[in-house]
Amino acid sequence: EVLKSRAFLAEFIKRHNLDVPLMATSGWNEAGESWRYDRKIYNPKTEQWLPDEEGKSQQPTDWDLVKAFKENHLSVSENKDNGMITLNVKSQSPLAAKQWAEWLVQDINEHMRQDDVASAEARIAYLEGKLSDTNIAGMQQVFYQLIESETRTVMLANAQQEYVFRTIDPAVVPQEKSEPKRALIIVLAVILGGMFGVLAVFVRLFVVKGNDHISEDTNHHK
């Protein structure tokens, strides 16, 4: 799955500057709506990673960041019976958990769109080359139809803001600790050969604060 791939998550973490929240915080200041930093690892004033006892920088590598994100903050599961996919995001910060979930959906949409457009445009270029090499009317017609199909793929991809995951109920920041809230609910639209297959995707947003767990569970929906 692209959503869980190391390349996608490394770029996601880098794009949204999640290295410090993932690796250099000790908690969340609810009153100030700000992170509490582990000052043995990171200096928030200078925005510098500090050296360890051996003098080596404690700045995490991409491998460290992806490992921490997948193990501590992200899980993706699929119900084989009905095709439902559940994406769970959790954080010490309710604001961060909501934002990360939304960013994941936005970024996977854009990633898949760019990938599909690039692939379709490459096929169009190939087919146009083959078209110019043949004088057989029947083959020309086949190439025209294939080019039309690939052009349609490009048009559909560029026309849809929510290309793969379609949000049907936006995530919200939880206000209470004791009751589950509705989180981000999205529908996965799979585009293949001009056909649309739709899978429901439920995103549960888990927020952890100390020993109290704030959960966003989309199993509570109409």
Secondary structure, DSSP 8 states (H G I E B T S, - for coil): -GGG-HHHHHHHHHHTT-HHHHHSEEEEETTTTEEEE-TTTEETTTTEE-B-TTS-B----HHHHHHHHHHHTEEEEE-TTT--EEEEEEES-HHHHHHHHHHHHHHHHHHHHHHHHHHHHHHHHHHHHHHHH---HHHHHHHHHHHHHHHHHHHHHHH-SSSSEEEEE-------SSS-B---EEEEEEEETTEEEEEEEEEEEEEEETTEEEEE-TTS--
